[in-house]
Amino acid sequence: MNFTAPESLVFWTTIIFIVFFILLRKFAWKPILGAVKGREESINNALASAEAARKEMQNLTADNERILQEARMERDALLKEAREMRDKMIADSKHEAQIQGERMIEQAKTAIEAEKNAAMAELKSQVSSLSLEIAEKLLKDELSNKEAQTKLVEKMLGDVKLN
């Protein structure tokens, strides 16, 4: 047998290939397939994890949107309440100021009336004093004369009888 002949090369190549294939199948095929299957499983697990993470992110995004919407609604409610409170405080302040202003006006009117009454009393007092002084002076002038005194007494007696 000639080992260098083309037919024998094909024969020995086939034999070596078969032996090599059997050795590969026995020693390398199972570990390679195990590694490929492991890699496939890890890729599938990674894809499943990525899908789960994506779904969780969608859920979290939806939750965040819901929480953000609730926070906006709560903020709007608080702002509305604050506006109502502010308006109520302004209205109460205006009402209180109006009441206090009316009270001050009433006090001023009372004070003015009291001052007016005091001034009127003072004026009456001065008028009565002046009237008495004038009457006193007139009576002194008229009563200094005897004839005028008699006339005055007669006139007064005549007035008393008429009443």
DSSP file (Angstrom, degrees, kcal/mol; ACC not computed):
  #  RESIDUE AA STRUCTURE BP1 BP2  ACC     N-H-->O    O-->H-N    N-H-->O    O-->H-N    TCO  KAPPA ALPHA  PHI   PSI    X-CA   Y-CA   Z-CA
    1    1 A M              0   0    0      0, 0.0     2,-0.7     0, 0.0     3,-0.0   0.000 360.0 360.0 360.0 127.9    0.0    0.0    0.0
    2    2 A N    >   -     0   0    0      1,-0.1     3,-0.7     2,-0.0     6,-0.2  -0.795 360.0-163.3 -95.5 119.8    1.3    3.2   -1.1
    3    3 A F  T 3  S+     0   0    0     -2,-0.7    -1,-0.1     1,-0.2     9,-0.1   0.675  87.9  54.1 -79.5 -14.8    0.7    5.9    1.5
    4    4 A T  T 3  S+     0   0    0      4,-0.1    -1,-0.2    -3,-0.0    -2,-0.0   0.494  81.1 109.0 -98.4  -3.0    1.4    8.7   -1.0
    5    5 A A  S <> S-     0   0    0     -3,-0.7     4,-2.0     1,-0.1     5,-0.2  -0.429  78.2-120.4 -72.0 148.8   -1.1    7.5   -3.6
    6    6 A P  H  > S+     0   0    0      0, 0.0     4,-2.0     0, 0.0     5,-0.2   0.855 111.6  52.4 -61.4 -34.9   -4.2    9.7   -4.0
    7    7 A E  H  > S+     0   0    0      1,-0.2     4,-2.4     2,-0.2     5,-0.1   0.914 110.1  47.7 -67.2 -40.7   -6.6    6.9   -3.2
    8    8 A S  H  > S+     0   0    0     -6,-0.2     4,-3.1     1,-0.2     5,-0.3   0.832 108.5  55.5 -71.2 -28.1   -4.7    6.0    0.0
    9    9 A L  H  X S+     0   0    0     -4,-2.0     4,-2.5     2,-0.2    -1,-0.2   0.912 109.0  46.9 -67.7 -40.3   -4.7    9.7    1.0
   10   10 A V  H  X S+     0   0    0     -4,-2.0     4,-2.4     2,-0.2    -2,-0.2   0.926 114.1  48.8 -64.8 -43.3   -8.5    9.8    0.6
   11   11 A F  H  X S+     0   0    0     -4,-2.4     4,-2.5     1,-0.2    -2,-0.2   0.957 115.3  42.2 -61.0 -52.1   -8.7    6.6    2.6
   12   12 A W  H  X S+     0   0    0     -4,-3.1     4,-2.8     1,-0.2     5,-0.2   0.857 113.5  53.2 -67.8 -32.7   -6.4    7.7    5.4
   13   13 A T  H  X S+     0   0    0     -4,-2.5     4,-2.5    -5,-0.3    -1,-0.2   0.913 110.5  47.7 -65.2 -41.5   -8.0   11.2    5.4
   14   14 A T  H  X S+     0   0    0     -4,-2.4     4,-2.6     2,-0.2    -2,-0.2   0.927 113.5  47.4 -64.9 -44.7  -11.4    9.5    5.8
   15   15 A I  H  X S+     0   0    0     -4,-2.5     4,-2.7     2,-0.2     5,-0.3   0.930 113.9  46.9 -62.6 -46.8  -10.2    7.3    8.6
   16   16 A I  H  X S+     0   0    0     -4,-2.8     4,-3.0     1,-0.2    -1,-0.2   0.900 112.4  51.1 -64.0 -39.3   -8.5   10.2   10.4
   17   17 A F  H  X S+     0   0    0     -4,-2.5     4,-2.9    -5,-0.2    -2,-0.2   0.918 111.4  47.3 -63.4 -43.0  -11.7   12.3   10.0
   18   18 A I  H  X S+     0   0    0     -4,-2.6     4,-2.5     2,-0.2    -2,-0.2   0.926 115.1  45.3 -64.8 -44.8  -13.8    9.5   11.4
   19   19 A V  H  X S+     0   0    0     -4,-2.7     4,-2.8     2,-0.2     5,-0.2   0.920 114.7  48.5 -63.9 -43.4  -11.5    9.0   14.4
   20   20 A F  H  X S+     0   0    0     -4,-3.0     4,-2.9    -5,-0.3    -2,-0.2   0.912 111.7  49.9 -63.0 -40.6  -11.2   12.7   14.9
   21   21 A F  H  X S+     0   0    0     -4,-2.9     4,-2.7     2,-0.2    -2,-0.2   0.896 111.9  48.0 -65.1 -40.2  -15.1   12.9   14.7
   22   22 A I  H  X S+     0   0    0     -4,-2.5     4,-2.6     2,-0.2     5,-0.2   0.921 113.9  46.7 -66.4 -44.2  -15.5   10.1   17.3
   23   23 A L  H  X>S+     0   0    0     -4,-2.8     4,-3.0     2,-0.2     5,-0.6   0.922 113.9  48.3 -63.5 -43.2  -12.9   11.7   19.6
   24   24 A L  I  X>S+     0   0    0     -4,-2.9     5,-3.9    -5,-0.2     4,-1.6   0.922 113.3  47.7 -62.2 -42.4  -14.6   15.1   19.2
   25   25 A R  I  <>S+     0   0    0     -4,-2.7     5,-0.6     3,-0.2    -2,-0.2   0.903 116.7  43.1 -65.6 -40.0  -18.0   13.6   19.8
   26   26 A K  I  <5S+     0   0    0     -4,-2.6    -2,-0.2    -5,-0.2    -1,-0.2   0.913 132.5  15.6 -74.3 -43.0  -16.8   11.7   22.8
   27   27 A F  I  <5S+     0   0    0     -4,-3.0    -3,-0.2    -5,-0.2    -2,-0.2   0.826 135.5  24.1-104.1 -36.4  -14.7   14.4   24.5
   28   28 A A  I  X<S+     0   0    0     -4,-1.6     4,-2.6    -5,-0.6     5,-0.2   0.768 105.4  68.9-106.3 -30.4  -15.5   17.8   22.9
   29   29 A W  I  ><S+     0   0    0     -5,-3.9     4,-3.0     1,-0.2     5,-0.2   0.929 101.9  46.1 -61.4 -47.9  -19.0   17.7   21.5
   30   30 A K  H  ><S+     0   0    0     -5,-0.6     4,-2.9    -6,-0.2    -1,-0.2   0.926 115.2  45.6 -64.0 -46.4  -20.8   17.4   24.9
   31   31 A P  H  > S+     0   0    0      0, 0.0     4,-2.7     0, 0.0    -1,-0.2   0.908 115.1  48.3 -63.8 -38.3  -18.9   20.3   26.5
   32   32 A I  H  X S+     0   0    0     -4,-2.6     4,-2.8     2,-0.2    -2,-0.2   0.948 115.1  44.2 -65.2 -47.0  -19.2   22.5   23.5
   33   33 A L  H  X S+     0   0    0     -4,-3.0     4,-3.2    -5,-0.2     5,-0.2   0.890 113.8  51.5 -63.7 -38.4  -23.0   21.8   23.3
   34   34 A G  H  X S+     0   0    0     -4,-2.9     4,-2.8    -5,-0.2    -2,-0.2   0.914 112.0  46.3 -62.9 -42.2  -23.2   22.3   27.1
   35   35 A A  H  X S+     0   0    0     -4,-2.7     4,-2.8     2,-0.2    -2,-0.2   0.910 114.1  47.7 -66.0 -42.1  -21.4   25.6   26.8
   36   36 A V  H  X S+     0   0    0     -4,-2.8     4,-2.8     2,-0.2    -2,-0.2   0.926 114.3  46.7 -64.5 -44.3  -23.6   26.6   23.8
   37   37 A K  H  X S+     0   0    0     -4,-3.2     4,-2.9     2,-0.2    -2,-0.2   0.914 113.3  49.3 -63.7 -41.6  -26.8   25.6   25.7
   38   38 A G  H  X S+     0   0    0     -4,-2.8     4,-2.8     2,-0.2    -2,-0.2   0.918 112.8  47.4 -60.8 -43.7  -25.5   27.4   28.8
   39   39 A R  H  X S+     0   0    0     -4,-2.8     4,-2.5     2,-0.2    -2,-0.2   0.915 112.4  49.6 -64.2 -42.0  -24.9   30.5   26.8
   40   40 A E  H  X S+     0   0    0     -4,-2.8     4,-2.8     2,-0.2    -2,-0.2   0.915 112.3  47.7 -62.3 -43.5  -28.3   30.2   25.1
   41   41 A E  H  X S+     0   0    0     -4,-2.9     4,-3.0     2,-0.2    -2,-0.2   0.910 111.8  49.4 -64.7 -41.9  -29.9   29.8   28.5
   42   42 A S  H  X S+     0   0    0     -4,-2.8     4,-2.6     2,-0.2    -2,-0.2   0.891 112.4  48.4 -65.7 -36.7  -28.0   32.8   29.9
   43   43 A I  H  X S+     0   0    0     -4,-2.5     4,-2.8     2,-0.2    -2,-0.2   0.927 113.1  47.5 -66.5 -43.9  -29.0   34.9   26.9
   44   44 A N  H  X S+     0   0    0     -4,-2.8     4,-2.8     2,-0.2    -2,-0.2   0.907 113.2  48.7 -63.1 -40.5  -32.6   33.8   27.3
   45   45 A N  H  X S+     0   0    0     -4,-3.0     4,-3.0     2,-0.2    -2,-0.2   0.917 111.6  49.4 -64.0 -41.8  -32.5   34.6   31.0
   46   46 A A  H  X S+     0   0    0     -4,-2.6     4,-2.7     2,-0.2    -2,-0.2   0.913 112.1  48.2 -63.3 -41.5  -30.9   38.0   30.2
   47   47 A L  H  X S+     0   0    0     -4,-2.8     4,-2.6     2,-0.2    -2,-0.2   0.914 113.1  47.8 -64.2 -42.0  -33.7   38.6   27.6
   48   48 A A  H  X S+     0   0    0     -4,-2.8     4,-2.8     2,-0.2    -2,-0.2   0.911 113.0  48.6 -64.6 -41.5  -36.4   37.6   30.2
   49   49 A S  H  X S+     0   0    0     -4,-3.0     4,-2.9     2,-0.2    -2,-0.2   0.914 111.7  49.5 -63.6 -42.0  -34.7   39.8   32.8
   50   50 A A  H  X S+     0   0    0     -4,-2.7     4,-2.6     2,-0.2    -2,-0.2   0.908 112.1  48.1 -63.5 -41.7  -34.6   42.7   30.4
   51   51 A E  H  X S+     0   0    0     -4,-2.6     4,-2.6     2,-0.2    -2,-0.2   0.915 113.1  47.8 -64.2 -43.0  -38.3   42.2   29.5
   52   52 A A  H  X S+     0   0    0     -4,-2.8     4,-2.7     2,-0.2    -2,-0.2   0.909 112.8  48.9 -63.9 -41.3  -39.2   42.0   33.2
   53   53 A A  H  X S+     0   0    0     -4,-2.9     4,-2.7     2,-0.2    -2,-0.2   0.892 110.6  51.0 -64.8 -39.3  -37.1   45.1   33.8
   54   54 A R  H  X S+     0   0    0     -4,-2.6     4,-2.4     2,-0.2    -2,-0.2   0.923 112.2  46.2 -63.7 -44.2  -38.8   46.9   30.9
   55   55 A K  H  X S+     0   0    0     -4,-2.6     4,-2.6     2,-0.2    -2,-0.2   0.909 112.9  49.9 -64.4 -40.7  -42.3   45.9   32.3
   56   56 A E  H  X S+     0   0    0     -4,-2.7     4,-3.1     2,-0.2    -2,-0.2   0.900 109.6  51.4 -64.2 -39.8  -41.3   47.0   35.7
   57   57 A M  H  X S+     0   0    0     -4,-2.7     4,-2.9     2,-0.2    -2,-0.2   0.901 109.8  49.9 -62.8 -40.6  -40.0   50.3   34.3
   58   58 A Q  H  X S+     0   0    0     -4,-2.4     4,-2.7     2,-0.2    -2,-0.2   0.928 112.6  47.1 -62.3 -43.6  -43.4   50.8   32.5
   59   59 A N  H  X S+     0   0    0     -4,-2.6     4,-2.9     2,-0.2    -2,-0.2   0.926 113.8  47.5 -62.1 -44.3  -45.2   50.0   35.8
   60   60 A L  H  X S+     0   0    0     -4,-3.1     4,-3.1     2,-0.2    -2,-0.2   0.895 111.7  50.5 -64.5 -39.5  -42.9   52.4   37.7
   61   61 A T  H  X S+     0   0    0     -4,-2.9     4,-2.6     2,-0.2    -2,-0.2   0.921 112.1  47.1 -63.5 -43.2  -43.4   55.1   35.0
   62   62 A A  H  X S+     0   0    0     -4,-2.7     4,-2.5     2,-0.2    -2,-0.2   0.917 113.7  48.3 -63.8 -42.5  -47.2   54.6   35.3
   63   63 A D  H  X S+     0   0    0     -4,-2.9     4,-3.1     2,-0.2     5,-0.2   0.918 111.3  50.4 -63.0 -42.5  -46.9   54.8   39.1
   64   64 A N  H  X S+     0   0    0     -4,-3.1     4,-2.9     2,-0.2    -2,-0.2   0.913 111.1  48.7 -61.8 -42.3  -44.8   57.9   38.9
   65   65 A E  H  X S+     0   0    0     -4,-2.6     4,-2.6     2,-0.2    -1,-0.2   0.916 113.1  47.6 -62.5 -43.2  -47.3   59.5   36.5
   66   66 A R  H  X S+     0   0    0     -4,-2.5     4,-2.6     2,-0.2    -2,-0.2   0.929 114.4  45.9 -63.8 -45.5  -50.1   58.6   38.9
   67   67 A I  H  X S+     0   0    0     -4,-3.1     4,-2.6     2,-0.2    -2,-0.2   0.906 113.3  50.0 -64.4 -41.3  -48.2   59.9   41.9
   68   68 A L  H  X S+     0   0    0     -4,-2.9     4,-2.3    -5,-0.2    -2,-0.2   0.906 111.3  48.8 -63.2 -41.8  -47.3   63.1   40.0
   69   69 A Q  H  X S+     0   0    0     -4,-2.6     4,-2.5     2,-0.2    -2,-0.2   0.912 112.0  48.8 -63.4 -43.1  -50.9   63.6   39.0
   70   70 A E  H  X S+     0   0    0     -4,-2.6     4,-2.7     1,-0.2    -2,-0.2   0.903 110.9  50.6 -63.3 -40.6  -52.0   63.1   42.6
   71   71 A A  H  X S+     0   0    0     -4,-2.6     4,-2.7     2,-0.2    -2,-0.2   0.899 110.5  49.4 -64.7 -39.6  -49.4   65.6   43.8
   72   72 A R  H  X S+     0   0    0     -4,-2.3     4,-2.8     2,-0.2    -2,-0.2   0.919 112.0  48.2 -64.2 -42.9  -50.6   68.1   41.2
   73   73 A M  H  X S+     0   0    0     -4,-2.5     4,-2.5     2,-0.2    -2,-0.2   0.914 113.2  47.7 -64.1 -41.4  -54.2   67.6   42.3
   74   74 A E  H  X S+     0   0    0     -4,-2.7     4,-2.7     2,-0.2    -2,-0.2   0.910 112.1  49.9 -65.3 -41.6  -53.2   68.0   46.0
   75   75 A R  H  X S+     0   0    0     -4,-2.7     4,-2.8     2,-0.2    -2,-0.2   0.925 111.2  48.8 -61.3 -44.6  -51.1   71.1   45.1
   76   76 A D  H  X S+     0   0    0     -4,-2.8     4,-2.6     1,-0.2    -2,-0.2   0.904 111.7  49.6 -62.2 -40.6  -54.1   72.6   43.3
   77   77 A A  H  X S+     0   0    0     -4,-2.5     4,-2.6     2,-0.2    -2,-0.2   0.917 112.0  48.0 -63.9 -42.5  -56.4   71.8   46.2
   78   78 A L  H  X S+     0   0    0     -4,-2.7     4,-2.7     2,-0.2    -2,-0.2   0.908 112.3  48.9 -64.7 -41.6  -53.9   73.4   48.7
   79   79 A L  H  X S+     0   0    0     -4,-2.8     4,-2.7     2,-0.2    -2,-0.2   0.909 111.9  49.0 -63.8 -41.7  -53.6   76.5   46.4
   80   80 A K  H  X S+     0   0    0     -4,-2.6     4,-2.7     2,-0.2    -2,-0.2   0.925 112.6  47.9 -63.1 -44.0  -57.4   76.7   46.2
   81   81 A E  H  X S+     0   0    0     -4,-2.6     4,-2.6     1,-0.2    -2,-0.2   0.905 111.8  50.0 -62.5 -41.7  -57.7   76.4   50.0
   82   82 A A  H  X S+     0   0    0     -4,-2.7     4,-2.7     2,-0.2    -2,-0.2   0.906 111.1  49.1 -64.6 -41.0  -55.0   79.0   50.5
   83   83 A R  H  X S+     0   0    0     -4,-2.7     4,-3.0     2,-0.2     5,-0.2   0.928 112.4  47.9 -63.0 -44.4  -56.8   81.4   48.0
   84   84 A E  H  X S+     0   0    0     -4,-2.7     4,-2.6     1,-0.2    -2,-0.2   0.915 112.8  48.5 -62.5 -41.6  -60.1   80.9   49.8
   85   85 A M  H  X S+     0   0    0     -4,-2.6     4,-2.7     2,-0.2    -2,-0.2   0.914 112.4  48.8 -64.0 -42.5  -58.4   81.4   53.2
   86   86 A R  H  X S+     0   0    0     -4,-2.7     4,-2.6     2,-0.2    -2,-0.2   0.930 112.5  47.6 -62.2 -46.1  -56.8   84.6   51.9
   87   87 A D  H  X S+     0   0    0     -4,-3.0     4,-2.7     2,-0.2    -2,-0.2   0.897 112.9  49.2 -62.7 -39.8  -60.0   85.9   50.5
   88   88 A K  H  X S+     0   0    0     -4,-2.6     4,-3.1    -5,-0.2    -2,-0.2   0.916 111.4  49.2 -64.8 -43.1  -61.8   85.1   53.7
   89   89 A M  H  X S+     0   0    0     -4,-2.7     4,-2.6     2,-0.2    -2,-0.2   0.906 112.5  48.1 -63.3 -40.6  -59.1   86.9   55.7
   90   90 A I  H  X S+     0   0    0     -4,-2.6     4,-2.8     2,-0.2    -2,-0.2   0.927 113.7  46.8 -64.5 -44.9  -59.3   89.9   53.4
   91   91 A A  H  X S+     0   0    0     -4,-2.7     4,-2.8     2,-0.2    -2,-0.2   0.920 113.6  48.4 -63.8 -42.7  -63.1   90.0   53.7
   92   92 A D  H  X S+     0   0    0     -4,-3.1     4,-3.0     2,-0.2    -2,-0.2   0.914 112.3  49.0 -62.6 -41.8  -62.9   89.6   57.5
   93   93 A S  H  X S+     0   0    0     -4,-2.6     4,-2.9     2,-0.2    -2,-0.2   0.915 112.2  47.9 -63.8 -43.0  -60.3   92.4   57.7
   94   94 A K  H  X S+     0   0    0     -4,-2.8     4,-2.7     2,-0.2    -2,-0.2   0.930 113.9  47.3 -62.5 -44.4  -62.5   94.7   55.6
   95   95 A H  H  X S+     0   0    0     -4,-2.8     4,-2.8     2,-0.2    -2,-0.2   0.933 113.8  47.1 -62.8 -45.8  -65.5   93.9   57.7
   96   96 A E  H  X S+     0   0    0     -4,-3.0     4,-2.9     1,-0.2    -2,-0.2   0.910 113.1  49.1 -62.3 -42.5  -63.6   94.4   60.9
   97   97 A A  H  X S+     0   0    0     -4,-2.9     4,-2.8     2,-0.2    -1,-0.2   0.899 111.4  49.8 -64.1 -40.0  -62.1   97.7   59.6
   98   98 A Q  H  X S+     0   0    0     -4,-2.7     4,-2.8     2,-0.2    -2,-0.2   0.932 112.7  46.6 -64.3 -44.9  -65.6   98.8   58.5
   99   99 A I  H  X S+     0   0    0     -4,-2.8     4,-2.6     1,-0.2    -2,-0.2   0.929 114.4  47.4 -62.0 -44.8  -67.0   98.0   62.0
  100  100 A Q  H  X S+     0   0    0     -4,-2.9     4,-2.6     2,-0.2    -2,-0.2   0.897 111.8  50.7 -65.1 -39.2  -64.1   99.7   63.7
  101  101 A G  H  X S+     0   0    0     -4,-2.8     4,-2.6     2,-0.2    -2,-0.2   0.921 111.3  47.9 -63.1 -44.1  -64.5  102.8   61.4
  102  102 A E  H  X S+     0   0    0     -4,-2.8     4,-2.8     2,-0.2    -2,-0.2   0.906 111.6  50.7 -62.9 -40.2  -68.2  103.0   62.2
  103  103 A R  H  X S+     0   0    0     -4,-2.6     4,-2.6     2,-0.2    -2,-0.2   0.918 111.1  48.2 -62.1 -43.5  -67.4  102.6   65.9
  104  104 A M  H  X S+     0   0    0     -4,-2.6     4,-2.6     2,-0.2    -2,-0.2   0.893 111.4  50.5 -64.8 -38.8  -64.9  105.5   65.6
  105  105 A I  H  X S+     0   0    0     -4,-2.6     4,-2.9     2,-0.2    -2,-0.2   0.926 111.1  48.5 -64.2 -44.0  -67.4  107.6   63.7
  106  106 A E  H  X S+     0   0    0     -4,-2.8     4,-2.8     2,-0.2    -2,-0.2   0.913 112.2  48.8 -61.2 -42.6  -70.0  107.0   66.4
  107  107 A Q  H  X S+     0   0    0     -4,-2.6     4,-2.8     2,-0.2    -1,-0.2   0.905 112.2  48.8 -63.3 -40.5  -67.5  107.9   69.1
  108  108 A A  H  X S+     0   0    0     -4,-2.6     4,-3.0     2,-0.2    -2,-0.2   0.917 111.8  48.9 -65.5 -42.3  -66.6  111.0   67.2
  109  109 A K  H  X S+     0   0    0     -4,-2.9     4,-3.0     2,-0.2    -2,-0.2   0.921 112.7  48.3 -62.1 -43.3  -70.2  111.9   66.8
  110  110 A T  H  X S+     0   0    0     -4,-2.8     4,-2.7     2,-0.2    -2,-0.2   0.922 113.3  47.2 -62.2 -43.6  -70.8  111.3   70.5
  111  111 A A  H  X S+     0   0    0     -4,-2.8     4,-2.7     2,-0.2    -2,-0.2   0.903 113.1  48.6 -64.4 -40.9  -67.7  113.4   71.4
  112  112 A I  H  X S+     0   0    0     -4,-3.0     4,-2.9     2,-0.2    -2,-0.2   0.926 112.2  48.9 -64.3 -44.0  -68.9  116.2   69.0
  113  113 A E  H  X S+     0   0    0     -4,-3.0     4,-3.0     2,-0.2    -2,-0.2   0.915 112.2  48.5 -61.7 -42.9  -72.4  116.1   70.5
  114  114 A A  H  X S+     0   0    0     -4,-2.7     4,-2.7     2,-0.2    -2,-0.2   0.920 113.4  46.9 -63.3 -43.3  -70.9  116.2   74.1
  115  115 A E  H  X S+     0   0    0     -4,-2.7     4,-2.7     2,-0.2    -2,-0.2   0.891 112.7  50.3 -63.8 -39.4  -68.7  119.1   73.1
  116  116 A K  H  X S+     0   0    0     -4,-2.9     4,-3.0     2,-0.2    -2,-0.2   0.932 112.1  46.8 -64.1 -45.9  -71.6  120.8   71.4
  117  117 A N  H  X S+     0   0    0     -4,-3.0     4,-2.8     2,-0.2    -2,-0.2   0.911 113.5  48.7 -62.9 -41.4  -73.8  120.4   74.5
  118  118 A A  H  X S+     0   0    0     -4,-2.7     4,-2.5     2,-0.2    -2,-0.2   0.911 113.0  47.5 -64.0 -41.3  -70.9  121.6   76.7
  119  119 A A  H  X S+     0   0    0     -4,-2.7     4,-2.9     2,-0.2    -2,-0.2   0.905 112.6  49.4 -65.8 -41.0  -70.5  124.6   74.4
  120  120 A M  H  X S+     0   0    0     -4,-3.0     4,-3.1     2,-0.2     5,-0.2   0.919 111.9  48.3 -64.1 -42.5  -74.2  125.3   74.5
  121  121 A A  H  X S+     0   0    0     -4,-2.8     4,-2.6     2,-0.2    -2,-0.2   0.917 113.2  47.7 -63.0 -42.9  -74.3  125.0   78.3
  122  122 A E  H  X S+     0   0    0     -4,-2.5     4,-2.6     2,-0.2    -2,-0.2   0.916 113.1  48.7 -62.5 -43.4  -71.3  127.4   78.5
  123  123 A L  H  X S+     0   0    0     -4,-2.9     4,-3.0     2,-0.2    -2,-0.2   0.917 112.0  48.3 -63.9 -43.7  -73.0  129.8   76.0
  124  124 A K  H  X S+     0   0    0     -4,-3.1     4,-3.2     1,-0.2     5,-0.2   0.907 111.6  51.1 -62.2 -41.3  -76.3  129.7   78.0
  125  125 A S  H  X S+     0   0    0     -4,-2.6     4,-2.4    -5,-0.2    -2,-0.2   0.933 113.1  44.1 -61.9 -45.3  -74.4  130.3   81.2
  126  126 A Q  H  X S+     0   0    0     -4,-2.6     4,-3.0     2,-0.2    -2,-0.2   0.902 114.3  50.1 -66.6 -40.2  -72.6  133.3   79.7
  127  127 A V  H  X S+     0   0    0     -4,-3.0     4,-3.1     2,-0.2    -2,-0.2   0.928 112.2  47.3 -63.9 -43.7  -75.9  134.6   78.1
  128  128 A S  H  X S+     0   0    0     -4,-3.2     4,-2.6     2,-0.2    -1,-0.2   0.907 112.6  49.7 -65.4 -38.6  -77.7  134.2   81.4
  129  129 A S  H  X S+     0   0    0     -4,-2.4     4,-2.5    -5,-0.2    -2,-0.2   0.942 113.9  45.3 -62.3 -46.1  -74.8  136.0   83.2
  130  130 A L  H  X S+     0   0    0     -4,-3.0     4,-3.0     1,-0.2     5,-0.2   0.908 112.4  51.8 -63.3 -41.4  -74.8  138.8   80.7
  131  131 A S  H  X S+     0   0    0     -4,-3.1     4,-3.1     1,-0.2     5,-0.2   0.914 110.9  47.7 -62.8 -41.5  -78.6  139.0   80.9
  132  132 A L  H  X S+     0   0    0     -4,-2.6     4,-3.0     2,-0.2    -1,-0.2   0.916 112.6  48.6 -64.6 -42.6  -78.4  139.3   84.6
  133  133 A E  H  X S+     0   0    0     -4,-2.5     4,-2.4     2,-0.2    -2,-0.2   0.926 114.2  45.8 -63.6 -42.6  -75.8  141.9   84.5
  134  134 A I  H  X S+     0   0    0     -4,-3.0     4,-2.9     2,-0.2    -2,-0.2   0.929 114.8  47.7 -64.7 -44.7  -77.7  143.9   81.9
  135  135 A A  H  X S+     0   0    0     -4,-3.1     4,-3.0    -5,-0.2     5,-0.2   0.908 111.5  51.1 -63.1 -40.9  -80.9  143.5   83.9
  136  136 A E  H  X S+     0   0    0     -4,-3.0     4,-2.4    -5,-0.2    -1,-0.2   0.927 112.3  46.0 -62.0 -44.3  -79.1  144.5   87.1
  137  137 A K  H  X S+     0   0    0     -4,-2.4     4,-2.3     2,-0.2    -2,-0.2   0.913 114.4  48.0 -66.2 -41.8  -77.7  147.6   85.3
  138  138 A L  H  X S+     0   0    0     -4,-2.9     4,-2.9     1,-0.2     5,-0.2   0.921 112.6  48.3 -63.9 -43.9  -81.1  148.5   83.9
  139  139 A L  H  X S+     0   0    0     -4,-3.0     4,-3.1     2,-0.2    -1,-0.2   0.894 110.1  51.9 -65.7 -38.4  -82.9  148.0   87.2
  140  140 A K  H  X S+     0   0    0     -4,-2.4     4,-0.7    -5,-0.2    -1,-0.2   0.927 112.9  45.8 -62.2 -42.2  -80.3  150.1   88.9
  141  141 A D  H  < S+     0   0    0     -4,-2.3     4,-0.4     1,-0.2     3,-0.3   0.931 119.3  39.8 -66.7 -43.7  -80.8  152.9   86.4
  142  142 A E  H >< S+     0   0    0     -4,-2.9     3,-0.7     1,-0.2    -2,-0.2   0.846 115.8  49.9 -76.2 -33.9  -84.6  152.7   86.5
  143  143 A L  H 3< S+     0   0    0     -4,-3.1    -1,-0.2    -5,-0.2    -2,-0.2   0.537  91.4  77.3 -85.7  -4.5  -84.9  152.2   90.3
  144  144 A S  T 3< S+     0   0    0     -4,-0.7     2,-0.4    -3,-0.3    -1,-0.2   0.772  86.7  70.2 -72.5 -23.7  -82.7  155.1   91.1
  145  145 A N  S <> S-     0   0    0     -3,-0.7     4,-1.5    -4,-0.4     0, 0.0  -0.828  76.9-147.7 -96.4 132.2  -85.6  157.3   90.3
  146  146 A K  H  > S+     0   0    0     -2,-0.4     4,-2.0     1,-0.2     5,-0.2   0.875  98.6  51.5 -69.2 -39.3  -88.5  157.2   92.9
  147  147 A E  H  > S+     0   0    0      1,-0.2     4,-1.9     2,-0.2    -1,-0.2   0.870 108.5  51.0 -66.7 -38.3  -91.1  157.9   90.3
  148  148 A A  H  > S+     0   0    0      2,-0.2     4,-2.1     1,-0.2    -1,-0.2   0.832 107.8  54.6 -68.5 -33.3  -89.8  155.1   88.1
  149  149 A Q  H  X S+     0   0    0     -4,-1.5     4,-2.4     2,-0.2    -2,-0.2   0.935 108.4  47.2 -66.5 -45.6  -89.9  152.7   91.0
  150  150 A T  H  X S+     0   0    0     -4,-2.0     4,-2.2     1,-0.2    -2,-0.2   0.913 111.7  51.1 -62.4 -43.1  -93.5  153.4   91.8
  151  151 A K  H  X S+     0   0    0     -4,-1.9     4,-2.2     1,-0.2    -1,-0.2   0.897 110.5  49.0 -62.2 -41.9  -94.5  153.0   88.1
  152  152 A L  H  X S+     0   0    0     -4,-2.1     4,-2.3     2,-0.2    -2,-0.2   0.906 110.4  50.1 -65.9 -43.8  -92.7  149.6   87.9
  153  153 A V  H  X S+     0   0    0     -4,-2.4     4,-2.2     2,-0.2    -2,-0.2   0.905 111.7  48.6 -63.6 -41.9  -94.4  148.3   91.1
  154  154 A E  H  X S+     0   0    0     -4,-2.2     4,-2.1     2,-0.2    -1,-0.2   0.910 110.7  50.3 -64.9 -42.8  -97.8  149.4   89.8
  155  155 A K  H  X S+     0   0    0     -4,-2.2     4,-1.9     1,-0.2    -1,-0.2   0.907 111.3  48.8 -61.7 -42.3  -97.2  147.7   86.4
  156  156 A M  H  X S+     0   0    0     -4,-2.3     4,-1.8     1,-0.2    -1,-0.2   0.876 109.9  51.2 -67.6 -37.9  -96.1  144.5   88.2
  157  157 A L  H  X S+     0   0    0     -4,-2.2     4,-1.6     1,-0.2    -1,-0.2   0.859 109.1  51.8 -67.7 -34.1  -99.2  144.5   90.4
  158  158 A G  H  X S+     0   0    0     -4,-2.1     4,-1.3     1,-0.2    -2,-0.2   0.868 108.7  50.4 -69.0 -37.0 -101.3  145.0   87.3
  159  159 A D  H  X S+     0   0    0     -4,-1.9     4,-1.3     1,-0.2    -2,-0.2   0.856 107.0  54.8 -68.3 -35.0  -99.7  142.0   85.6
  160  160 A V  H  < S+     0   0    0     -4,-1.8    -1,-0.2     1,-0.2    -2,-0.2   0.882 106.6  50.9 -67.8 -38.5 -100.3  139.9   88.7
  161  161 A K  H  < S+     0   0    0     -4,-1.6    -1,-0.2     1,-0.2    -2,-0.2   0.851 106.9  54.6 -69.1 -33.4 -104.0  140.6   88.7
  162  162 A L  H  <        0   0    0     -4,-1.3    -1,-0.2     1,-0.3    -2,-0.2   0.825 360.0 360.0 -70.6 -31.0 -104.2  139.7   85.0
  163  163 A N     <        0   0    0     -4,-1.3    -1,-0.3    -5,-0.1    -2,-0.2   0.464 360.0 360.0 -80.1 360.0 -102.7  136.3   85.5
